[in-house]
Amino acid sequence: MEARTIGRVALQAVFVGVMAGSAYALMRQFGAPLCPPTGVSCAVESGGALFAVQLGGVATALALPVLALRAGLGWVFAVVATAGVLAVNLVWFLSLSGMWTVLG
């Protein structure tokens, strides 16, 4: 029973992440104003697919503990799963953005 609950929570969290990334990609594709008119340097509009995936990863990491706690999986699962999602998101970002050369 708990495996089914974990699977359901993971699927819901991934759905939230995919929807957040897709919403950003659609807004950027159709030219929606994502920055305020007074914004001189706005990184949101200059981001591409990398930013959309990062946004989806952050949305997944934010949704996961809420969904896990609502399903009754406990704090330990929520913290460990969220830390795992954040770690994967960080490694993916660093590997694709060329930051390994800065850190190494």
C-alpha positions as YAML, in Angstrom:
chain: A
units: angstrom
residues:
- id: 1
  name: MET
  ca: [0.00, 0.00, 0.00]
- id: 2
  name: GLU
  ca: [2.79, 2.43, 0.85]
- id: 3
  name: ALA
  ca: [4.55, 1.79, -2.49]
- id: 4
  name: ARG
  ca: [1.37, 2.79, -4.30]
- id: 5
  name: THR
  ca: [1.13, 5.95, -2.20]
- id: 6
  name: ILE
  ca: [4.77, 6.84, -2.90]
- id: 7
  name: GLY
  ca: [4.20, 6.28, -6.61]
- id: 8
  name: ARG
  ca: [1.09, 8.44, -6.59]
- id: 9
  name: VAL
  ca: [2.88, 11.25, -4.73]
- id: 10
  name: ALA
  ca: [5.87, 11.08, -7.10]
- id: 11
  name: LEU
  ca: [3.59, 11.16, -10.15]
- id: 12
  name: GLN
  ca: [1.69, 14.17, -8.80]
- id: 13
  name: ALA
  ca: [4.93, 16.04, -8.01]
- id: 14
  name: VAL
  ca: [6.35, 15.34, -11.47]
- id: 15
  name: PHE
  ca: [3.07, 16.51, -13.02]
- id: 16
  name: VAL
  ca: [3.35, 19.81, -11.12]
- id: 17
  name: GLY
  ca: [6.92, 20.23, -12.37]
- id: 18
  name: VAL
  ca: [6.05, 19.45, -15.98]
- id: 19
  name: MET
  ca: [3.12, 21.86, -15.91]
- id: 20
  name: ALA
  ca: [5.25, 24.67, -14.42]
- id: 21
  name: GLY
  ca: [8.01, 24.20, -17.00]
- id: 22
  name: SER
  ca: [5.50, 23.93, -19.84]
- id: 23
  name: ALA
  ca: [3.65, 27.05, -18.71]
- id: 24
  name: TYR
  ca: [6.90, 29.05, -18.72]
- id: 25
  name: ALA
  ca: [7.88, 27.66, -22.14]
- id: 26
  name: LEU
  ca: [4.48, 28.56, -23.60]
- id: 27
  name: MET
  ca: [4.55, 32.07, -22.17]
- id: 28
  name: ARG
  ca: [8.06, 32.60, -23.55]
- id: 29
  name: GLN
  ca: [7.10, 31.14, -26.94]
- id: 30
  name: PHE
  ca: [4.13, 33.48, -27.34]
- id: 31
  name: GLY
  ca: [6.04, 36.53, -26.15]
- id: 32
  name: ALA
  ca: [4.23, 37.16, -22.89]
- id: 33
  name: PRO
  ca: [5.84, 39.97, -20.89]
- id: 34
  name: LEU
  ca: [7.55, 38.09, -18.06]
- id: 35
  name: CYS
  ca: [9.48, 41.06, -16.65]
- id: 36
  name: PRO
  ca: [8.24, 44.40, -15.33]
- id: 37
  name: PRO
  ca: [8.57, 47.33, -17.74]
- id: 38
  name: THR
  ca: [11.18, 48.98, -15.50]
- id: 39
  name: GLY
  ca: [13.35, 45.83, -15.33]
- id: 40
  name: VAL
  ca: [16.70, 46.70, -16.89]
- id: 41
  name: SER
  ca: [18.22, 43.25, -16.61]
- id: 42
  name: CYS
  ca: [15.70, 40.42, -16.37]
- id: 43
  name: ALA
  ca: [17.01, 36.86, -16.46]
- id: 44
  name: VAL
  ca: [13.55, 35.32, -16.80]
- id: 45
  name: GLU
  ca: [13.08, 36.41, -20.39]
- id: 46
  name: SER
  ca: [16.60, 35.48, -21.44]
- id: 47
  name: GLY
  ca: [16.28, 31.90, -20.14]
- id: 48
  name: GLY
  ca: [15.49, 29.14, -22.57]
- id: 49
  name: ALA
  ca: [14.90, 25.43, -22.25]
- id: 50
  name: LEU
  ca: [17.43, 25.20, -19.42]
- id: 51
  name: PHE
  ca: [15.44, 27.68, -17.34]
- id: 52
  name: ALA
  ca: [12.17, 25.89, -18.12]
- id: 53
  name: VAL
  ca: [13.56, 22.59, -16.86]
- id: 54
  name: GLN
  ca: [15.05, 24.28, -13.80]
- id: 55
  name: LEU
  ca: [11.69, 25.87, -13.05]
- id: 56
  name: GLY
  ca: [10.02, 22.48, -13.40]
- id: 57
  name: GLY
  ca: [12.56, 20.94, -11.02]
- id: 58
  name: VAL
  ca: [12.03, 23.63, -8.42]
- id: 59
  name: ALA
  ca: [8.26, 23.27, -8.71]
- id: 60
  name: THR
  ca: [8.61, 19.50, -8.23]
- id: 61
  name: ALA
  ca: [10.82, 20.04, -5.17]
- id: 62
  name: LEU
  ca: [8.28, 22.46, -3.69]
- id: 63
  name: ALA
  ca: [5.28, 20.21, -4.39]
- id: 64
  name: LEU
  ca: [6.83, 16.97, -3.19]
- id: 65
  name: PRO
  ca: [6.88, 17.61, 0.58]
- id: 66
  name: VAL
  ca: [3.36, 19.04, 0.55]
- id: 67
  name: LEU
  ca: [1.98, 16.06, -1.35]
- id: 68
  name: ALA
  ca: [3.96, 13.56, 0.76]
- id: 69
  name: LEU
  ca: [2.74, 15.03, 4.04]
- id: 70
  name: ARG
  ca: [-0.85, 15.15, 2.81]
- id: 71
  name: ALA
  ca: [-0.59, 11.46, 1.86]
- id: 72
  name: GLY
  ca: [0.67, 10.63, 5.35]
- id: 73
  name: LEU
  ca: [4.18, 9.50, 4.36]
- id: 74
  name: GLY
  ca: [5.87, 11.45, 7.14]
- id: 75
  name: TRP
  ca: [8.59, 14.06, 7.48]
- id: 76
  name: VAL
  ca: [11.52, 11.72, 6.84]
- id: 77
  name: PHE
  ca: [10.25, 10.73, 3.40]
- id: 78
  name: ALA
  ca: [9.35, 14.33, 2.57]
- id: 79
  name: VAL
  ca: [12.80, 15.68, 3.51]
- id: 80
  name: VAL
  ca: [14.80, 12.88, 1.85]
- id: 81
  name: ALA
  ca: [12.77, 12.94, -1.37]
- id: 82
  name: THR
  ca: [12.92, 16.73, -1.62]
- id: 83
  name: ALA
  ca: [16.69, 16.73, -1.01]
- id: 84
  name: GLY
  ca: [17.05, 14.12, -3.75]
- id: 85
  name: VAL
  ca: [15.06, 16.16, -6.25]
- id: 86
  name: LEU
  ca: [17.07, 19.30, -5.42]
- id: 87
  name: ALA
  ca: [20.37, 17.40, -5.76]
- id: 88
  name: VAL
  ca: [19.42, 16.02, -9.17]
- id: 89
  name: ASN
  ca: [18.26, 19.48, -10.26]
- id: 90
  name: LEU
  ca: [21.54, 21.06, -9.10]
- id: 91
  name: VAL
  ca: [23.75, 18.46, -10.78]
- id: 92
  name: TRP
  ca: [21.78, 18.73, -14.02]
- id: 93
  name: PHE
  ca: [22.03, 22.51, -13.98]
- id: 94
  name: LEU
  ca: [25.75, 22.53, -13.24]
- id: 95
  name: SER
  ca: [26.52, 19.96, -15.91]
- id: 96
  name: LEU
  ca: [24.61, 21.76, -18.66]
- id: 97
  name: SER
  ca: [25.51, 25.32, -17.80]
- id: 98
  name: GLY
  ca: [29.28, 24.84, -17.76]
- id: 99
  name: MET
  ca: [29.57, 25.62, -14.05]
- id: 100
  name: TRP
  ca: [31.74, 22.55, -13.38]
- id: 101
  name: THR
  ca: [34.71, 24.50, -14.73]
- id: 102
  name: VAL
  ca: [34.02, 27.30, -12.25]
- id: 103
  name: LEU
  ca: [33.72, 24.92, -9.32]
- id: 104
  name: GLY
  ca: [36.63, 22.66, -10.25]
...
